[in-house]
Amino acid sequence: MTDQVDSSLSIDDKLERLASKAKDWRLLGREKKLEYILYAVDALSKSVSLFEEVCTTYATELRKVPPEEMDYFVAEDMLVHAVGTGGILNMYAESYKVLIGKSTIRDTLTNLETRKIGENGPVVAKVFPLLESEKTGMYKDAIGEVYFAQDKVTTVDQVKPFQLEELEDEEPGVCVVLGAGNYPSLSILDTVYQLFQKGNVVFVKQHFMRAGVEKVMRRLFKPLYDDGYMDSEEHIDMDRSSAMVYSPHVSQIHMTGGKASHDTIVWGSTIEEQERRKAKKDPKLKAKMTSELGAITPYIIVQSEYTQEELDYQARVLAAAKWINGGASCNAPQVVVMSSQWEQREEFVSLVENCFTDAYCPVAYYPGSQARVDRFREHYEVAEASTISSWMGKLPASGKSNHIPLTAIHFEVDLSTQEGKEAAKQQYALRTEVFGPVLIFCTVKAHGTPENYMEQVVELCNDCIYGTLSCSIMVQDHVAEEPYMERAYQDLQYGTIALNFWTGAAFSMSFGIWGGAPNETVEDAQTGVGHVNNVLFLTNADKFVARKPCLSETPIPLDITAPRPALTATSKAFAKYIIQPSLLHFVGVLAVLVGPAIYLVPAGFLGLVAVGISYYIRSTKRPPG
């Protein structure tokens, strides 16, 4: 079979052919399914040049970066794509080895550390770190715990990993995966989840911006294509797309995208049709819909007296999280929530500003980025009691590009009165996802103690800020253990909460879960219904809470204040080593790390994560027996 797409068949014929294999796939033995996973792991190791080709195309045609920045963005995309793809494939390989009784680390993955929080609190299970590579990598000081649904899991002995049968869809069927436009590896992650956790055969519609991932998927999953358990297309026009999602052969749609697209697919093409169908509970889409639709991501600052080192470090954490991918991430921080009583507020904002003005302006390539930024600016230039500014960073010497300076907007909310609460609910920046380089600094008019402030923050996030995907919390270590903080972790209606780091990094902890809060419905989807990851196959998982120290000893991922030549060389060297851990690529890594001393510390952060992941890739690349 070649990498060429068979376009001679109608989309319905393709889906019918795929549907005919759904029961066979569900009944297929786990040993055989493990072979498909291990094939993908091995194929990944032979795909260095393919990854470089695809990522070069993205940098040239998608980001449209100037020549002097080409190497950096190719290296960054290669590393992100390689880590995301390699990490999830190898974790599924290890979990399937547990299922068939051939894992050398079975006890580690099955005997989870569990606890119950208080007499009436939730049961939680520690799922990070579990692997040796996780204990030595850049998140070696992190802890990740899954919180279980309190109405279903009441004692620690009810926590049982590897309950795959309970997670599989009730009936095997065809799942159409609508690929994401912002990160190429997301289509691969969603496909693997549907195949190996939900038990469905899969048809992938690639996003038009990420057509290059089609080549990668057809290489990694060639036996699945050959055996009829998977299919995909690179370019699909509107008529073919419509025939695909509404085909009677499709039992489920899983999409990563926007709410507008979600509602159009589920409820109809016009607002009037959507409202009419919702009132009658008659969705246009008859197949099941699961989705990840993004959110407005809060970055909560807990009122406390931070050291200068903590402020500096956390300002860089926030800046990097916002800068990555030009702010076009479903978990990019959008609203920094601060207390009016926090005396270090202005100093912290200034530190964040310095990070952006000292770095290159974000590359905001995603369609409509400038228009969305302009709409935010137009709204707050005339809004009362708000200020707006541009944080101009460096621009490439060649001039015109997709670089857009970050827009910072400041306003205050007062939740002490009903009028103030209603005003907060109407704030444009709290209801509209920017998906670009805009950062909101929202000061809460605080009354009383830090505990009272956190109660207001929970109310603001749950009632006024759109979406339920994830939030970050900046908090000193001793404060993080206070009972009122634990209540906040439980009460915040988000699928993932990350203490002192970006939730995008928590997403990479695949033994956790990723998705919206469990109270989401398809009728009123914000972030969407369902979740992914959960590679330990846990049932009744509600949310994932991950913690790092406020001042970590490990460097910051993609620290925008670090020298760019070091980041470029190190990213590409480690990406090649992760994809193919050969002696040649190991020498390439050493060549980077023994360079000028000025590069060692900033460059080393990528080494920490890459060494851990590549070690794990090598340790799992062995036959099933």
Phi, psi and omega in degrees: 000137179263179178278002182282144180274134177281104182261007182283339180268147172291160180297325180292323177296319179297316182291325177296318178297319179293317181300329180293346181257359187297314181292322178299319181295317181297323183276350182297140181296151181292331176299317179293320178297323176298323178300320177297319180294314182294328174300316181297321178299315180293318179297325177301321182292347181251019190240026180301310183294326178294315178300318181294320178298312182296316182289330174293320176298317178300315182294322184282308189266332184263301180286332182055046181280151179290163185305322184290346178251359186302310184300321182297312185286330173296315181296318180297312180297320179300316183293313181298315181296317182291316181295315181297316183287310182295320182298312184291321180298318182286329176291320175296323178299315181293322179293321177292330175293324175298316183299327181260008175077026182234025178267137177279351180238031183303314183299322180297319185275342182257331181265075184283148175281120184236160176202159174248131184272106179068181182288325184245012182271180182282161169272137179230154178230134178281120182240002176209131357274146174242317181279152178299324180296328179287337181275353182237354183276196186287349174250030183295340178259015180262154173229133178236131182231138172270130175263132184261156179300124186292335180277354182238333180235110185247343179227156185293334181286355176275352179278112182225110177286168175066040174263061189298322183300326181284342181267337180295146176301149186303317178238137177293146181197192179261124172254126172269120177263118176267108190293153179282156179262343188267327180228126185293329184286346183296324177299322180291316180298317180294322179295313180298320179300314182292320181290308194258355175240319180269346174078027181252152165281159194226137167242126183252125169261110181289143175292142184299334180280342186237041182299332182298337181291343176302317179297318181296314183295320181291336175280313184293322188249028183308314179297328178292321174296313184299323185270003172084015181264358184205147175208166181196163174220148186272316182232122180229125179283176187297318181296317180292323177296316180297316178298328181291306187289332182260012179295139177293347180275353183263129180258340182207145169245133170237121183235147167244113186182215184253159181296322181300316178295318179303309184292327177296317180292315187281318192246345179128170192275344180238158178300319181298315179296319180299313181296320180296315181291323178296319180298324181269357184055047184232076181297145176294323179277121181269342177283160176292141178242124167240154189197160169229107191250010179081193184181171165270117189266117175281147172237097191273128175258117179283132182295119183193176176253101184273151173286164179298322180295321178295317178298313181300312183297313184290330175297320179290324176300311181297315182298316180296318181298325180281325186288324186306130176061026178064025182079003182269062176230144180296341182243016178294132178303133176240324184236112175272116185260123184227156178272141176294341180269357181280113187289342182264013186300307183295322180296318181294316179300320179296322178294320177295318179300318180298323178300318182285321182286337178273346182256174172294148174300146178302145174269099184264080186274341190295136184309133177085004183302310182296321180295321179292319176300316180299320180295321176296316181296316180299321181293315187270349173290337180248354181286146178283152173056040176217155176233155184219141180209159176250131177258095186279117175263197181285150177240151179295151183296333183285354174093241191303134181195188177270013179289126179233126178297149180288135175262126178252130181236135182237134171205170182241146172237148180235109183263011182279346179233159178295323178298319179294323179294318179294322178296320179296321180295339181263359181297124183305317185287344178265353182242350187236119178282128185276325181052046182187189187278069171230134179233125183260132172250105185255112179267126178270123177292100190273151178224124175092220190270168173303328177296317177298319179300315181294328175296321177293322180297315178301316179296317180299312183293315185286326188256338189241335184260129187288135172100161183224022187287300186199161172211153174252152178228124174267119187207140176293152189300316183289331178286327183300336182267359180295145180304323181291333176287319177299322176297322179295318179300320181287323187276333179295125185271074178224149178288329179223137175233128180241123178268118172072018171202172185287139180292341174299327176288324176296326176302325182286350177275085196288348173282350171276194176237160180217123178162182182287175177296152185291350180273003178290146176228158179291335179290328182225054183289132171249289173277332178117171185256137175099173176213168178235194189064231179055048186284356170273358177058052178273143177260153176063030177280131185258314183205166180237124179241118182242143186229140169229158175298153179297324174240095185277151175277351179265146181293172186265131177300132177050049179295113186287351177271355181279153179300128185293323178302321179294317181296319181297308183296317183290318180301311183292320180298315182286327177300315179296322181289324178294316181294316181222095183284068181261168178298320180301314181286332174295319176298322177299321177295314180299321181299324178289314188286342178260017177288195181306143185302331182298337183267345190298311185291308181294327181286334186297339184296324178290328178298321182300311181287321185290320179299318180298313183290318181292326175299319180292321178300315180294321184290337182259355183274072178219158184295159184305327183275000000 
